[in-house]
Amino acid sequence: MLDHFQALVKTLCARLRGEGDAKSSGGSTYSFDVSPEHPLAARVYGTLERVRTELSQLRAEVERYNAEHPSEPATELVTIYVGQHVRSEAPEASE
């Protein structure tokens, strides 16, 4: 969880200082109000899964390349945070 928090704080601090290119530094938060019956619910839930899968595959490829080319040191650390929280708002029980 520390790496998630650091990614957020470092991004905010850099943006407040006016540093970084908007294409490579920044963040967005997206919230979707859906119910399980919503016609786009599966797409909302599936998008995060797809993005995390793609990023995991890309990280594995980068790590493999770096291991095969140790004489090419990395000069930049790119951190991407992708997270999800679902809060169900069940109707209040009547007394």
C-alpha atoms as one frame of an Amber mdcrd trajectory, in Angstrom:
protein
   0.000   0.000   0.000   2.934   2.317   0.570   3.810   2.327  -3.134   0.214
   3.325  -3.992   0.317   6.179  -1.502   3.755   7.322  -2.685   2.611   7.344
  -6.320  -0.300   9.609  -5.410   1.722  11.973  -3.212   4.670  12.238  -5.613
   2.324  12.986  -8.516   0.437  15.649  -6.573   3.626  17.307  -5.335   5.187
  17.364  -8.812   2.040  18.840 -10.331   1.796  21.497  -7.605   5.425  22.470
  -8.332   4.582  22.695 -12.033   6.895  19.805 -12.910   6.344  17.084 -15.447
   4.648  16.732 -18.764   0.873  16.227 -18.607   1.272  13.215 -20.931   3.614
  11.399 -18.549   2.750  12.782 -15.129  -0.668  13.175 -13.654  -3.680  11.219
 -12.618  -7.404  10.929 -12.864 -10.069   9.447 -10.676 -13.121   7.915 -12.295
 -16.238   6.910 -10.399 -19.138   5.027 -11.924 -22.599   4.834 -10.361 -23.849
   1.414 -11.432 -25.959  -1.388 -10.065 -25.378  -5.074 -10.779 -28.243  -4.825
 -13.308 -26.806  -1.735 -15.040 -26.194  -2.462 -18.742 -22.602  -1.173 -18.475
 -21.696  -2.718 -15.101 -19.764  -5.621 -16.616 -17.799  -3.200 -18.781 -16.961
  -1.009 -15.769 -15.760  -3.973 -13.702 -13.984  -5.590 -16.637 -12.049  -2.461
 -17.565 -10.006  -2.415 -14.369  -9.288  -6.129 -14.676  -8.154  -5.668 -18.289
  -5.950  -2.675 -17.494  -4.294  -4.417 -14.540  -3.696  -7.521 -16.657  -2.122
  -5.463 -19.459   0.087  -3.567 -17.013   1.200  -6.804 -15.323   2.162  -8.260
 -18.695   4.024  -5.081 -19.663   5.918  -5.037 -16.358   6.983  -8.648 -16.911
   8.247  -7.774 -20.411  10.204  -4.766 -19.107  11.712  -6.815 -16.267  12.684
  -9.566 -18.722  14.313  -7.065 -21.091  16.165  -5.350 -18.226  17.469  -8.703
 -16.982  18.725  -9.538 -20.487  20.367  -6.100 -20.926  21.989  -5.249 -17.565
  24.429  -2.823 -19.214  21.510  -0.470 -20.021  20.657   1.065 -16.644  17.187
   2.499 -16.151  17.177   6.285 -15.886  13.503   6.830 -15.089  11.066   5.095
 -12.764   7.501   5.181 -14.077   4.857   4.461 -11.428   1.219   3.862 -12.297
  -1.448   3.305  -9.683  -4.677   1.588 -10.670  -7.120   0.736  -7.924 -10.740
  -0.040  -7.303 -13.133   0.177  -4.407 -16.786  -0.776  -4.605 -19.093   0.692
  -1.972 -22.532  -0.847  -1.938 -25.248   1.403  -0.691 -27.901  -1.027   0.429
 -31.311   0.462   1.186 -31.802   1.179   4.868 -33.906  -1.398   6.695 -37.257
  -0.065   7.794 -38.134  -0.400  11.433
